[in-house]
């Protein structure tokens, strides 16, 4: 007998219930093409790291005045302030900084693959 689709929709995403820091192999995958990350609240972002960070900024409150580099700095500052986590996001380009932010979020457990 097929599963009840309404029951399946009512279940929380598996990634939202068990967040673990990614291993070093996950870092190597970021930058090789599209990436998928799951935030602690279950939201899923897919695409290149630059696309992921743009999408994160799009749904964030109070950051409309920031460009993407400013948003990356803001995310790193808030991670340190509220989570006690240092996210290394230095890089010569916005694209590199976005890649480093996504890697750091995976490495520290703020997101899961």
C-alpha positions, 0 to 999 in steps of 0.5 A, a space after each residue: 500500500 502506498 504511503 499517505 502523502 499528507 503524513 509524509 508532508 507533516 514529517 520534519 526534514 531529516 536534516 533539521 533533526 540531526 545537524 553534524 559538522 561536515 567532514 573535510 571531504 565536504 569542503 572539497 566538494 564546494 566549488 566543483 559545481 552546484 552545492 546543496 546545503 540545509 540550514 538548521 531550520 530545514 531550509 534548503 539552498 542549492 546552486 553555486 556558493 554565490 547563488 546560495 549566498 544571494 538566496 540567503 541574503 534575499 530572505 534575510 531581514 534588514 540587509 537590503 542596504 548591504 551589497 553581497 560582500 557586506 552581507 557576507 561580513 554581516 553573516 560572519 559577525 552574527 555567527 561569532 556574536 550569537 553562535 560563538 563560531 568564527 567563519 573565515 570568509 576572506 577572499 579576493 572576490 565576492 565569489 571566493 568569499 561566498 565559497 569560503 562562507 558556505 564551506 565554513 558553515 558546513 565545517 562548523 555545523 551551521 549548515 549540513 550537506 
